[in-house]
Amino acid sequence: MTASTCGTVTISGLTHEKCQAFNTVCTAASGGAACVAITGCGNFLTSATCTNFAAVKCYWNAAASPAVCIPITTVASDCVLVTGTGLTDT
């Protein structure tokens, strides 16, 4: 399976973890009825999957309505948006 074929997985109840089992370039689409290729932070639907995306640094903006996964594109302005417990400088 490649990124272009993530969408061929169409069963109900899909999660990020289930789509990742098919291929690490896939995640669950909104509603959990299909997998989609990960193209950026916007593909992630939960804070846990958002902040564990290695290809691009993302943060979970819980203050947004609805909450959304956003890429850190400008370190000087975006890093201050990352808040929470357990943060370190490493």
N, C-alpha and C positions, 0 to 999 in steps of 0.2 A: 504494500500500500504506500502511496506517495501523498504529498499534500493535495495534489489535484484530485485524489480519489477519496478523501476523508468523507465527503458528502454521500458516498455510496453506503455508508453505515447508517441505516434508518430504522431503528427500533425504538420503542418507547422506553422511557426511564434512563436515558443516557446521562452520564455525568462526565466531568473532566477526566476522572480516573479511568472510567470505562473506555472513553475514546483514546486515551493515552495508551491503553493496553493494545489497541489496534496499531497505533503509530504515535510516536512522541511529537509529531507535527500537528496532531489533531486535538481538538477540545470540543466540548459539548456546545451546541447552538442553544439559543434561548428556547426554553420549552422542553429541552431534552429529547427531542424526537429525531435528531440527526447529529452527526459529527461535522465539524467544519475545520478547515485549515487555520492554524494560528497565523495571523498576519500582523498582529500587534496587540498592544495592551487591551484594546477595545473588545477583543474576543472573550475576555475573562469575565465571568459572572459572579464570582465570589472573591472576598478579600484573600483567602488562602491561595487560590490559583493565581490571582493577580500578582501577588508579591513573590511568587516562586518562578517567574518566567525569566530564564537566564539570558535570552537573546537581547532583550531590551529591559532596562530598569523601569519598573512600573510602580505606581502607588495607588492605593484604594482610597478614593475620595468619598468618605462616608457622609460628608457634609452636603454633597450634591443630592438632588432629588430627581430621579432615583440615584442611589450610590453607583459609582462608576469607576472602572479601572483606567487610569490615565498614565501615559508615558512621562518619564522625567526627561525632558528635552533640554531644559536650561537649568543647569545645576544651581547657579546663583539664586534663581527665584523659585525653582521647584522643590529643592531639598527641604526647605522650611515647611512645606506642606506635609511632609512625612512625619507623623506623630504617633505616639503610642508607647507601650512599655517594652522593655528588653532591647532598646536600640543601643548600638555600640558604634564606635568610630572605626571599626575594622571592616 
